[in-house]
Amino acid sequence: MTSNQPSEELTLRDAQRQVDDWIGSIGVRYFDEMTNLAQLVEEVGEVARILSRTKGQQSLKAGASLGDLGDELADVLFVTICLANQSGIDLSDALRRNLDKKTIRDADRHKNNPKLNP
């Protein structure tokens, strides 16, 4: 896994394997689940900070840097993958089931929502 190679499509399964390989070779071991939960909340907070200042009404403090939204979203994904790996969850299957659930549950819900269809 090198970051200097050209971008190739990465499946969730591949990402889960690569994160597990990275943890085993560079990260030493997974943080415990509660530490990873705290990390996830921290990373989501960084995403919120960027969006509140670029899309919301918050302003950036003088001299403060904004950060990179893509990098912060990747951090969220990385920690989410860590939690899935630790919990024995195949994210490809979980996402597929989740989309099936939403498709059935929300078949007409959003089409009939006046807030989305003024």
Backbone atoms as SQL, in Angstrom:
CREATE TABLE atoms (id INTEGER PRIMARY KEY, chain TEXT, resi INTEGER, resn TEXT, atom TEXT, x REAL, y REAL, z REAL);
INSERT INTO atoms VALUES
  (1, 'A', 1, 'MET', 'N', 0.855, -1.178, 0.000),
  (2, 'A', 1, 'MET', 'CA', 0.000, 0.000, 0.000),
  (3, 'A', 1, 'MET', 'C', 0.894, 1.233, 0.000),
  (4, 'A', 2, 'THR', 'N', 1.004, 1.880, -1.150),
  (5, 'A', 2, 'THR', 'CA', 1.781, 3.116, -1.222),
  (6, 'A', 2, 'THR', 'C', 0.895, 4.215, -1.757),
  (7, 'A', 3, 'SER', 'N', 1.140, 5.416, -1.284),
  (8, 'A', 3, 'SER', 'CA', 0.304, 6.546, -1.695),
  (9, 'A', 3, 'SER', 'C', 0.831, 7.208, -2.962),
  (10, 'A', 4, 'ASN', 'N', 1.992, 6.770, -3.462),
  (11, 'A', 4, 'ASN', 'CA', 2.561, 7.387, -4.657),
  (12, 'A', 4, 'ASN', 'C', 2.101, 6.722, -5.947),
  (13, 'A', 5, 'GLN', 'N', 1.356, 5.633, -5.835),
  (14, 'A', 5, 'GLN', 'CA', 0.855, 4.956, -7.017),
  (15, 'A', 5, 'GLN', 'C', -0.367, 5.696, -7.552),
  (16, 'A', 6, 'PRO', 'N', -0.622, 5.540, -8.875),
  (17, 'A', 6, 'PRO', 'CA', -1.826, 6.163, -9.428),
  (18, 'A', 6, 'PRO', 'C', -3.072, 5.621, -8.724),
  (19, 'A', 7, 'SER', 'N', -4.105, 6.443, -8.666),
  (20, 'A', 7, 'SER', 'CA', -5.335, 6.035, -8.008),
  (21, 'A', 7, 'SER', 'C', -5.975, 4.870, -8.737),
  (22, 'A', 8, 'GLU', 'N', -6.333, 3.861, -7.974),
  (23, 'A', 8, 'GLU', 'CA', -7.085, 2.730, -8.486),
  (24, 'A', 8, 'GLU', 'C', -8.355, 2.645, -7.664),
  (25, 'A', 9, 'GLU', 'N', -9.379, 2.056, -8.263),
  (26, 'A', 9, 'GLU', 'CA', -10.622, 1.878, -7.522),
  (27, 'A', 9, 'GLU', 'C', -10.349, 1.010, -6.311),
  (28, 'A', 10, 'LEU', 'N', -10.901, 1.387, -5.193),
  (29, 'A', 10, 'LEU', 'CA', -10.685, 0.684, -3.946),
  (30, 'A', 10, 'LEU', 'C', -12.042, 0.264, -3.395),
  (31, 'A', 11, 'THR', 'N', -12.281, -1.027, -3.316),
  (32, 'A', 11, 'THR', 'CA', -13.541, -1.498, -2.740),
  (33, 'A', 11, 'THR', 'C', -13.481, -1.379, -1.230),
  (34, 'A', 12, 'LEU', 'N', -14.620, -1.451, -0.598),
  (35, 'A', 12, 'LEU', 'CA', -14.643, -1.423, 0.861),
  (36, 'A', 12, 'LEU', 'C', -13.885, -2.618, 1.426),
  (37, 'A', 13, 'ARG', 'N', -14.041, -3.785, 0.802),
  (38, 'A', 13, 'ARG', 'CA', -13.317, -4.972, 1.274),
  (39, 'A', 13, 'ARG', 'C', -11.811, -4.770, 1.176),
  (40, 'A', 14, 'ASP', 'N', -11.369, -4.205, 0.033),
  (41, 'A', 14, 'ASP', 'CA', -9.940, -3.917, -0.124),
  (42, 'A', 14, 'ASP', 'C', -9.476, -2.917, 0.933),
  (43, 'A', 15, 'ALA', 'N', -10.281, -1.897, 1.171),
  (44, 'A', 15, 'ALA', 'CA', -9.924, -0.886, 2.170),
  (45, 'A', 15, 'ALA', 'C', -9.820, -1.524, 3.549),
  (46, 'A', 16, 'GLN', 'N', -10.741, -2.414, 3.871),
  (47, 'A', 16, 'GLN', 'CA', -10.680, -3.075, 5.173),
  (48, 'A', 16, 'GLN', 'C', -9.407, -3.910, 5.297),
  (49, 'A', 17, 'ARG', 'N', -9.029, -4.598, 4.231),
  (50, 'A', 17, 'ARG', 'CA', -7.790, -5.386, 4.250),
  (51, 'A', 17, 'ARG', 'C', -6.570, -4.478, 4.375),
  (52, 'A', 18, 'GLN', 'N', -6.560, -3.383, 3.615),
  (53, 'A', 18, 'GLN', 'CA', -5.408, -2.478, 3.647),
  (54, 'A', 18, 'GLN', 'C', -5.248, -1.807, 5.013),
  (55, 'A', 19, 'VAL', 'N', -6.352, -1.416, 5.619),
  (56, 'A', 19, 'VAL', 'CA', -6.277, -0.818, 6.956),
  (57, 'A', 19, 'VAL', 'C', -5.762, -1.857, 7.944),
  (58, 'A', 20, 'ASP', 'N', -6.255, -3.086, 7.847),
  (59, 'A', 20, 'ASP', 'CA', -5.791, -4.134, 8.750),
  (60, 'A', 20, 'ASP', 'C', -4.293, -4.401, 8.552),
  (61, 'A', 21, 'ASP', 'N', -3.846, -4.426, 7.302),
  (62, 'A', 21, 'ASP', 'CA', -2.421, -4.600, 7.019),
  (63, 'A', 21, 'ASP', 'C', -1.611, -3.434, 7.597),
  (64, 'A', 22, 'TRP', 'N', -2.117, -2.213, 7.434),
  (65, 'A', 22, 'TRP', 'CA', -1.423, -1.034, 7.950),
  (66, 'A', 22, 'TRP', 'C', -1.321, -1.101, 9.478),
  (67, 'A', 23, 'ILE', 'N', -2.430, -1.458, 10.119),
  (68, 'A', 23, 'ILE', 'CA', -2.427, -1.564, 11.580),
  (69, 'A', 23, 'ILE', 'C', -1.381, -2.594, 12.017),
  (70, 'A', 24, 'GLY', 'N', -1.327, -3.727, 11.319),
  (71, 'A', 24, 'GLY', 'CA', -0.394, -4.778, 11.695),
  (72, 'A', 24, 'GLY', 'C', 1.058, -4.433, 11.451),
  (73, 'A', 25, 'SER', 'N', 1.327, -3.613, 10.443),
  (74, 'A', 25, 'SER', 'CA', 2.725, -3.335, 10.098),
  (75, 'A', 25, 'SER', 'C', 3.227, -1.988, 10.618),
  (76, 'A', 26, 'ILE', 'N', 2.366, -1.019, 10.744),
  (77, 'A', 26, 'ILE', 'CA', 2.794, 0.331, 11.145),
  (78, 'A', 26, 'ILE', 'C', 2.116, 0.774, 12.444),
  (79, 'A', 27, 'GLY', 'N', 0.859, 0.472, 12.576),
  (80, 'A', 27, 'GLY', 'CA', 0.103, 0.938, 13.736),
  (81, 'A', 27, 'GLY', 'C', 0.276, 0.098, 14.982),
  (82, 'A', 28, 'VAL', 'N', 0.994, -0.995, 14.905),
  (83, 'A', 28, 'VAL', 'CA', 1.285, -1.923, 15.998),
  (84, 'A', 28, 'VAL', 'C', 0.061, -2.765, 16.353),
  (85, 'A', 29, 'ARG', 'N', -1.033, -2.133, 16.735),
  (86, 'A', 29, 'ARG', 'CA', -2.280, -2.837, 17.045),
  (87, 'A', 29, 'ARG', 'C', -3.416, -1.823, 16.982),
  (88, 'A', 30, 'TYR', 'N', -4.644, -2.320, 16.952),
  (89, 'A', 30, 'TYR', 'CA', -5.807, -1.439, 16.997),
  (90, 'A', 30, 'TYR', 'C', -5.904, -0.787, 18.372),
  (91, 'A', 31, 'PHE', 'N', -6.309, 0.481, 18.388),
  (92, 'A', 31, 'PHE', 'CA', -6.718, 1.087, 19.655),
  (93, 'A', 31, 'PHE', 'C', -7.962, 0.331, 20.111),
  (94, 'A', 32, 'ASP', 'N', -8.267, 0.364, 21.396),
  (95, 'A', 32, 'ASP', 'CA', -9.500, -0.281, 21.847),
  (96, 'A', 32, 'ASP', 'C', -10.692, 0.472, 21.263),
  (97, 'A', 33, 'GLU', 'N', -11.844, -0.175, 21.286),
  (98, 'A', 33, 'GLU', 'CA', -13.034, 0.376, 20.632),
  (99, 'A', 33, 'GLU', 'C', -13.443, 1.739, 21.193),
  (100, 'A', 34, 'MET', 'N', -13.319, 1.924, 22.496),
  (101, 'A', 34, 'MET', 'CA', -13.707, 3.223, 23.074),
  (102, 'A', 34, 'MET', 'C', -12.755, 4.326, 22.631),
  (103, 'A', 35, 'THR', 'N', -11.461, 4.017, 22.505),
  (104, 'A', 35, 'THR', 'CA', -10.516, 5.011, 21.998),
  (105, 'A', 35, 'THR', 'C', -10.839, 5.321, 20.547),
  (106, 'A', 36, 'ASN', 'N', -11.145, 4.294, 19.761),
  (107, 'A', 36, 'ASN', 'CA', -11.511, 4.538, 18.367),
  (108, 'A', 36, 'ASN', 'C', -12.815, 5.315, 18.254),
  (109, 'A', 37, 'LEU', 'N', -13.748, 5.081, 19.160),
  (110, 'A', 37, 'LEU', 'CA', -14.969, 5.893, 19.164),
  (111, 'A', 37, 'LEU', 'C', -14.633, 7.355, 19.417),
  (112, 'A', 38, 'ALA', 'N', -13.764, 7.607, 20.377),
  (113, 'A', 38, 'ALA', 'CA', -13.346, 8.989, 20.658),
  (114, 'A', 38, 'ALA', 'C', -12.643, 9.589, 19.442),
  (115, 'A', 39, 'GLN', 'N', -11.799, 8.795, 18.776),
  (116, 'A', 39, 'GLN', 'CA', -11.124, 9.259, 17.559),
  (117, 'A', 39, 'GLN', 'C', -12.141, 9.595, 16.469),
  (118, 'A', 40, 'LEU', 'N', -13.155, 8.744, 16.322),
  (119, 'A', 40, 'LEU', 'CA', -14.185, 8.981, 15.308),
  (120, 'A', 40, 'LEU', 'C', -14.924, 10.288, 15.575),
  (121, 'A', 41, 'VAL', 'N', -15.295, 10.511, 16.828),
  (122, 'A', 41, 'VAL', 'CA', -15.993, 11.750, 17.186),
  (123, 'A', 41, 'VAL', 'C', -15.099, 12.955, 16.908),
  (124, 'A', 42, 'GLU', 'N', -13.822, 12.838, 17.233),
  (125, 'A', 42, 'GLU', 'CA', -12.879, 13.929, 16.975),
  (126, 'A', 42, 'GLU', 'C', -12.781, 14.230, 15.480),
  (127, 'A', 43, 'GLU', 'N', -12.677, 13.188, 14.669),
  (128, 'A', 43, 'GLU', 'CA', -12.567, 13.390, 13.216),
  (129, 'A', 43, 'GLU', 'C', -13.846, 13.971, 12.627),
  (130, 'A', 44, 'VAL', 'N', -14.995, 13.512, 13.101),
  (131, 'A', 44, 'VAL', 'CA', -16.273, 14.081, 12.638),
  (132, 'A', 44, 'VAL', 'C', -16.346, 15.551, 13.025),
  (133, 'A', 45, 'GLY', 'N', -15.831, 15.891, 14.194),
  (134, 'A', 45, 'GLY', 'CA', -15.776, 17.292, 14.619),
  (135, 'A', 45, 'GLY', 'C', -14.932, 18.137, 13.683),
  (136, 'A', 46, 'GLU', 'N', -13.835, 17.564, 13.182),
  (137, 'A', 46, 'GLU', 'CA', -12.996, 18.303, 12.237),
  (138, 'A', 46, 'GLU', 'C', -13.719, 18.512, 10.906),
  (139, 'A', 47, 'VAL', 'N', -14.501, 17.519, 10.473),
  (140, 'A', 47, 'VAL', 'CA', -15.327, 17.682, 9.274),
  (141, 'A', 47, 'VAL', 'C', -16.344, 18.796, 9.515),
  (142, 'A', 48, 'ALA', 'N', -16.976, 18.769, 10.668),
  (143, 'A', 48, 'ALA', 'CA', -17.972, 19.799, 11.005),
  (144, 'A', 48, 'ALA', 'C', -17.348, 21.185, 11.025),
  (145, 'A', 49, 'ARG', 'N', -16.142, 21.296, 11.570),
  (146, 'A', 49, 'ARG', 'CA', -15.457, 22.593, 11.633),
  (147, 'A', 49, 'ARG', 'C', -15.239, 23.157, 10.229),
  (148, 'A', 50, 'ILE', 'N', -14.762, 22.317, 9.323),
  (149, 'A', 50, 'ILE', 'CA', -14.517, 22.776, 7.944),
  (150, 'A', 50, 'ILE', 'C', -15.819, 23.183, 7.278),
  (151, 'A', 51, 'LEU', 'N', -16.842, 22.349, 7.385),
  (152, 'A', 51, 'LEU', 'CA', -18.108, 22.657, 6.714),
  (153, 'A', 51, 'LEU', 'C', -18.811, 23.858, 7.326),
  (154, 'A', 52, 'SER', 'N', -18.704, 24.028, 8.639),
  (155, 'A', 52, 'SER', 'CA', -19.369, 25.187, 9.254),
  (156, 'A', 52, 'SER', 'C', -18.723, 26.500, 8.825),
  (157, 'A', 53, 'ARG', 'N', -17.450, 26.415, 8.431),
  (158, 'A', 53, 'ARG', 'CA', -16.748, 27.628, 8.000),
  (159, 'A', 53, 'ARG', 'C', -16.782, 27.835, 6.487),
  (160, 'A', 54, 'THR', 'N', -16.989, 26.770, 5.727),
  (161, 'A', 54, 'THR', 'CA', -17.034, 26.923, 4.265),
  (162, 'A', 54, 'THR', 'C', -18.460, 26.960, 3.721),
  (163, 'A', 55, 'LYS', 'N', -19.385, 26.280, 4.388),
  (164, 'A', 55, 'LYS', 'CA', -20.770, 26.221, 3.902),
  (165, 'A', 55, 'LYS', 'C', -21.753, 26.840, 4.874),
  (166, 'A', 56, 'GLY', 'N', -21.338, 26.984, 6.114),
  (167, 'A', 56, 'GLY', 'CA', -22.199, 27.541, 7.143),
  (168, 'A', 56, 'GLY', 'C', -21.877, 28.992, 7.418),
  (169, 'A', 57, 'GLN', 'N', -22.319, 29.464, 8.543),
  (170, 'A', 57, 'GLN', 'CA', -22.185, 30.875, 8.869),
  (171, 'A', 57, 'GLN', 'C', -21.013, 31.180, 9.785),
  (172, 'A', 58, 'GLN', 'N', -20.267, 30.173, 10.196),
  (173, 'A', 58, 'GLN', 'CA', -19.086, 30.383, 11.039),
  (174, 'A', 58, 'GLN', 'C', -17.968, 30.994, 10.214),
  (175, 'A', 59, 'SER', 'N', -17.190, 31.869, 10.829),
  (176, 'A', 59, 'SER', 'CA', -16.038, 32.445, 10.139),
  (177, 'A', 59, 'SER', 'C', -14.761, 31.827, 10.703),
  (178, 'A', 60, 'LEU', 'N', -13.716, 31.899, 9.925),
  (179, 'A', 60, 'LEU', 'CA', -12.415, 31.370, 10.331),
  (180, 'A', 60, 'LEU', 'C', -11.694, 32.431, 11.156),
  (181, 'A', 61, 'LYS', 'N', -11.141, 32.020, 12.283),
  (182, 'A', 61, 'LYS', 'CA', -10.388, 32.958, 13.117),
  (183, 'A', 61, 'LYS', 'C', -9.136, 33.414, 12.382),
  (184, 'A', 62, 'ALA', 'N', -8.707, 34.629, 12.631),
  (185, 'A', 62, 'ALA', 'CA', -7.504, 35.173, 12.000),
  (186, 'A', 62, 'ALA', 'C', -6.313, 34.268, 12.297),
  (187, 'A', 63, 'GLY', 'N', -5.577, 33.918, 11.264),
  (188, 'A', 63, 'GLY', 'CA', -4.382, 33.103, 11.402),
  (189, 'A', 63, 'GLY', 'C', -4.646, 31.610, 11.505),
  (190, 'A', 64, 'ALA', 'N', -5.904, 31.195, 11.583),
  (191, 'A', 64, 'ALA', 'CA', -6.232, 29.767, 11.689),
  (192, 'A', 64, 'ALA', 'C', -6.260, 29.133, 10.307),
  (193, 'A', 65, 'SER', 'N', -5.861, 27.880, 10.248),
  (194, 'A', 65, 'SER', 'CA', -5.946, 27.163, 8.971),
  (195, 'A', 65, 'SER', 'C', -7.204, 26.313, 8.957),
  (196, 'A', 66, 'LEU', 'N', -7.702, 26.073, 7.781),
  (197, 'A', 66, 'LEU', 'CA', -8.982, 25.397, 7.634),
  (198, 'A', 66, 'LEU', 'C', -8.851, 23.886, 7.626),
  (199, 'A', 67, 'GLY', 'N', -7.870, 23.327, 6.970),
  (200, 'A', 67, 'GLY', 'CA', -7.774, 21.881, 6.826),
  (201, 'A', 67, 'GLY', 'C', -8.388, 21.438, 5.517),
  (202, 'A', 68, 'ASP', 'N', -8.203, 20.179, 5.202),
  (203, 'A', 68, 'ASP', 'CA', -8.649, 19.616, 3.932),
  (204, 'A', 68, 'ASP', 'C', -9.834, 18.683, 4.185),
  (205, 'A', 69, 'LEU', 'N', -10.987, 19.013, 3.613),
  (206, 'A', 69, 'LEU', 'CA', -12.199, 18.236, 3.835),
  (207, 'A', 69, 'LEU', 'C', -12.014, 16.788, 3.403),
  (208, 'A', 70, 'GLY', 'N', -11.403, 16.561, 2.252),
  (209, 'A', 70, 'GLY', 'CA', -11.194, 15.193, 1.778),
  (210, 'A', 70, 'GLY', 'C', -10.357, 14.383, 2.750),
  (211, 'A', 71, 'ASP', 'N', -9.304, 14.987, 3.274),
  (212, 'A', 71, 'ASP', 'CA', -8.436, 14.300, 4.228),
  (213, 'A', 71, 'ASP', 'C', -9.184, 13.982, 5.514),
  (214, 'A', 72, 'GLU', 'N', -9.997, 14.913, 5.975),
  (215, 'A', 72, 'GLU', 'CA', -10.758, 14.676, 7.209),
  (216, 'A', 72, 'GLU', 'C', -11.823, 13.600, 7.007),
  (217, 'A', 73, 'LEU', 'N', -12.475, 13.595, 5.845),
  (218, 'A', 73, 'LEU', 'CA', -13.444, 12.533, 5.558),
  (219, 'A', 73, 'LEU', 'C', -12.748, 11.182, 5.479),
  (220, 'A', 74, 'ALA', 'N', -11.542, 11.159, 4.917),
  (221, 'A', 74, 'ALA', 'CA', -10.767, 9.918, 4.869),
  (222, 'A', 74, 'ALA', 'C', -10.401, 9.463, 6.284),
  (223, 'A', 75, 'ASP', 'N', -10.100, 10.404, 7.191),
  (224, 'A', 75, 'ASP', 'CA', -9.845, 10.040, 8.581),
  (225, 'A', 75, 'ASP', 'C', -11.078, 9.390, 9.213),
  (226, 'A', 76, 'VAL', 'N', -12.264, 9.952, 8.937),
  (227, 'A', 76, 'VAL', 'CA', -13.511, 9.372, 9.437),
  (228, 'A', 76, 'VAL', 'C', -13.667, 7.947, 8.903),
  (229, 'A', 77, 'LEU', 'N', -13.412, 7.774, 7.618),
  (230, 'A', 77, 'LEU', 'CA', -13.539, 6.456, 7.005),
  (231, 'A', 77, 'LEU', 'C', -12.533, 5.478, 7.604),
  (232, 'A', 78, 'PHE', 'N', -11.290, 5.928, 7.811),
  (233, 'A', 78, 'PHE', 'CA', -10.258, 5.073, 8.382),
  (234, 'A', 78, 'PHE', 'C', -10.678, 4.546, 9.751),
  (235, 'A', 79, 'VAL', 'N', -11.141, 5.423, 10.626),
  (236, 'A', 79, 'VAL', 'CA', -11.525, 4.995, 11.970),
  (237, 'A', 79, 'VAL', 'C', -12.779, 4.123, 11.911),
  (238, 'A', 80, 'THR', 'N', -13.702, 4.443, 11.016),
  (239, 'A', 80, 'THR', 'CA', -14.891, 3.605, 10.841),
  (240, 'A', 80, 'THR', 'C', -14.478, 2.197, 10.415),
  (241, 'A', 81, 'ILE', 'N', -13.529, 2.116, 9.490),
  (242, 'A', 81, 'ILE', 'CA', -13.020, 0.813, 9.050),
  (243, 'A', 81, 'ILE', 'C', -12.346, 0.089, 10.208),
  (244, 'A', 82, 'CYS', 'N', -11.579, 0.802, 11.027),
  (245, 'A', 82, 'CYS', 'CA', -10.962, 0.171, 12.202),
  (246, 'A', 82, 'CYS', 'C', -12.030, -0.447, 13.096),
  (247, 'A', 83, 'LEU', 'N', -13.082, 0.303, 13.380),
  (248, 'A', 83, 'LEU', 'CA', -14.156, -0.205, 14.237),
  (249, 'A', 83, 'LEU', 'C', -14.843, -1.415, 13.605),
  (250, 'A', 84, 'ALA', 'N', -15.053, -1.365, 12.294),
  (251, 'A', 84, 'ALA', 'CA', -15.670, -2.505, 11.608),
  (252, 'A', 84, 'ALA', 'C', -14.764, -3.732, 11.686),
  (253, 'A', 85, 'ASN', 'N', -13.489, -3.541, 11.426),
  (254, 'A', 85, 'ASN', 'CA', -12.551, -4.658, 11.500),
  (255, 'A', 85, 'ASN', 'C', -12.525, -5.263, 12.898),
  (256, 'A', 86, 'GLN', 'N', -12.482, -4.424, 13.909),
  (257, 'A', 86, 'GLN', 'CA', -12.447, -4.905, 15.286),
  (258, 'A', 86, 'GLN', 'C', -13.715, -5.661, 15.654),
  (259, 'A', 87, 'SER', 'N', -14.809, -5.314, 15.010),
  (260, 'A', 87, 'SER', 'CA', -16.112, -5.899, 15.334),
  (261, 'A', 87, 'SER', 'C', -16.485, -7.040, 14.406),
  (262, 'A', 88, 'GLY', 'N', -15.603, -7.371, 13.472),
  (263, 'A', 88, 'GLY', 'CA', -15.883, -8.468, 12.542),
  (264, 'A', 88, 'GLY', 'C', -16.981, -8.144, 11.536),
  (265, 'A', 89, 'ILE', 'N', -17.100, -6.886, 11.179),
  (266, 'A', 89, 'ILE', 'CA', -18.153, -6.448, 10.252),
  (267, 'A', 89, 'ILE', 'C', -17.568, -6.271, 8.864),
  (268, 'A', 90, 'ASP', 'N', -18.180, -6.895, 7.876),
  (269, 'A', 90, 'ASP', 'CA', -17.833, -6.696, 6.469),
  (270, 'A', 90, 'ASP', 'C', -18.640, -5.488, 6.005),
  (271, 'A', 91, 'LEU', 'N', -17.972, -4.363, 5.813),
  (272, 'A', 91, 'LEU', 'CA', -18.684, -3.125, 5.459),
  (273, 'A', 91, 'LEU', 'C', -19.376, -3.203, 4.105),
  (274, 'A', 92, 'SER', 'N', -18.849, -3.989, 3.176),
  (275, 'A', 92, 'SER', 'CA', -19.524, -4.157, 1.877),
  (276, 'A', 92, 'SER', 'C', -20.907, -4.756, 2.081),
  (277, 'A', 93, 'ASP', 'N', -20.975, -5.833, 2.867),
  (278, 'A', 93, 'ASP', 'CA', -22.268, -6.462, 3.141),
  (279, 'A', 93, 'ASP', 'C', -23.163, -5.554, 3.970),
  (280, 'A', 94, 'ALA', 'N', -22.578, -4.898, 4.971),
  (281, 'A', 94, 'ALA', 'CA', -23.370, -4.028, 5.842),
  (282, 'A', 94, 'ALA', 'C', -23.971, -2.862, 5.050),
  (283, 'A', 95, 'LEU', 'N', -23.174, -2.262, 4.161),
  (284, 'A', 95, 'LEU', 'CA', -23.684, -1.148, 3.366),
  (285, 'A', 95, 'LEU', 'C', -24.761, -1.617, 2.396),
  (286, 'A', 96, 'ARG', 'N', -24.548, -2.774, 1.787),
  (287, 'A', 96, 'ARG', 'CA', -25.553, -3.315, 0.869),
  (288, 'A', 96, 'ARG', 'C', -26.878, -3.539, 1.598),
  (289, 'A', 97, 'ARG', 'N', -26.824, -4.159, 2.774),
  (290, 'A', 97, 'ARG', 'CA', -28.046, -4.382, 3.563),
  (291, 'A', 97, 'ARG', 'C', -28.689, -3.061, 3.965),
  (292, 'A', 98, 'ASN', 'N', -27.858, -2.077, 4.325),
  (293, 'A', 98, 'ASN', 'CA', -28.367, -0.780, 4.746),
  (294, 'A', 98, 'ASN', 'C', -29.080, -0.075, 3.593),
  (295, 'A', 99, 'LEU', 'N', -28.498, -0.137, 2.393),
  (296, 'A', 99, 'LEU', 'CA', -29.139, 0.485, 1.228),
  (297, 'A', 99, 'LEU', 'C', -30.443, -0.225, 0.876),
  (298, 'A', 100, 'ASP', 'N', -30.470, -1.548, 0.996),
  (299, 'A', 100, 'ASP', 'CA', -31.712, -2.295, 0.759),
  (300, 'A', 100, 'ASP', 'C', -32.787, -1.860, 1.746),
  (301, 'A', 101, 'LYS', 'N', -32.411, -1.733, 3.019),
  (302, 'A', 101, 'LYS', 'CA', -33.357, -1.297, 4.055),
  (303, 'A', 101, 'LYS', 'C', -33.907, 0.093, 3.734),
  (304, 'A', 102, 'LYS', 'N', -33.020, 1.004, 3.371),
  (305, 'A', 102, 'LYS', 'CA', -33.449, 2.372, 3.067),
  (306, 'A', 102, 'LYS', 'C', -34.333, 2.414, 1.814),
  (307, 'A', 103, 'THR', 'N', -34.015, 1.597, 0.835),
  (308, 'A', 103, 'THR', 'CA', -34.796, 1.568, -0.398),
  (309, 'A', 103, 'THR', 'C', -36.231, 1.149, -0.115),
  (310, 'A', 104, 'ILE', 'N', -36.395, 0.139, 0.723),
  (311, 'A', 104, 'ILE', 'CA', -37.744, -0.327, 1.065),
  (312, 'A', 104, 'ILE', 'C', -38.447, 0.694, 1.950),
  (313, 'A', 105, 'ARG', 'N', -37.772, 1.129, 2.985),
  (314, 'A', 105, 'ARG', 'CA', -38.376, 2.043, 3.961),
  (315, 'A', 105, 'ARG', 'C', -38.719, 3.399, 3.358),
  (316, 'A', 106, 'ASP', 'N', -37.855, 3.903, 2.487),
  (317, 'A', 106, 'ASP', 'CA', -37.997, 5.271, 1.999),
  (318, 'A', 106, 'ASP', 'C', -38.454, 5.349, 0.544),
  (319, 'A', 107, 'ALA', 'N', -39.086, 4.286, 0.053),
  (320, 'A', 107, 'ALA', 'CA', -39.464, 4.230, -1.359),
  (321, 'A', 107, 'ALA', 'C', -40.209, 5.490, -1.813),
  (322, 'A', 108, 'ASP', 'N', -41.121, 5.981, -0.997),
  (323, 'A', 108, 'ASP', 'CA', -41.886, 7.185, -1.363),
  (324, 'A', 108, 'ASP', 'C', -41.682, 8.335, -0.393),
  (325, 'A', 109, 'ARG', 'N', -41.008, 8.073, 0.681),
  (326, 'A', 109, 'ARG', 'CA', -40.873, 9.060, 1.752),
  (327, 'A', 109, 'ARG', 'C', -40.294, 10.388, 1.265),
  (328, 'A', 110, 'HIS', 'N', -39.173, 10.351, 0.565),
  (329, 'A', 110, 'HIS', 'CA', -38.524, 11.600, 0.144),
  (330, 'A', 110, 'HIS', 'C', -39.242, 12.239, -1.047),
  (331, 'A', 111, 'LYS', 'N', -39.809, 11.420, -1.900),
  (332, 'A', 111, 'LYS', 'CA', -40.581, 11.962, -3.036),
  (333, 'A', 111, 'LYS', 'C', -41.788, 12.751, -2.551),
  (334, 'A', 112, 'ASN', 'N', -42.340, 12.323, -1.415),
  (335, 'A', 112, 'ASN', 'CA', -43.548, 12.966, -0.879),
  (336, 'A', 112, 'ASN', 'C', -43.249, 13.992, 0.207),
  (337, 'A', 113, 'ASN', 'N', -42.004, 14.313, 0.406),
  (338, 'A', 113, 'ASN', 'CA', -41.617, 15.276, 1.444),
  (339, 'A', 113, 'ASN', 'C', -41.675, 16.689, 0.863),
  (340, 'A', 114, 'PRO', 'N', -42.621, 17.506, 1.312),
  (341, 'A', 114, 'PRO', 'CA', -42.733, 18.868, 0.769),
  (342, 'A', 114, 'PRO', 'C', -41.502, 19.733, 1.047),
  (343, 'A', 115, 'LYS', 'N', -40.730, 19.386, 2.070),
  (344, 'A', 115, 'LYS', 'CA', -39.505, 20.143, 2.370),
  (345, 'A', 115, 'LYS', 'C', -38.440, 19.897, 1.314),
  (346, 'A', 116, 'LEU', 'N', -38.497, 18.748, 0.648),
  (347, 'A', 116, 'LEU', 'CA', -37.523, 18.441, -0.402),
  (348, 'A', 116, 'LEU', 'C', -38.045, 18.774, -1.793),
  (349, 'A', 117, 'ASN', 'N', -39.347, 18.934, -1.905),
  (350, 'A', 117, 'ASN', 'CA', -39.976, 19.199, -3.209),
  (351, 'A', 117, 'ASN', 'C', -40.898, 20.404, -3.113),
  (352, 'A', 118, 'PRO', 'N', -40.311, 21.585, -3.014),
  (353, 'A', 118, 'PRO', 'CA', -41.153, 22.782, -2.843),
  (354, 'A', 118, 'PRO', 'C', -42.015, 23.079, -4.068);
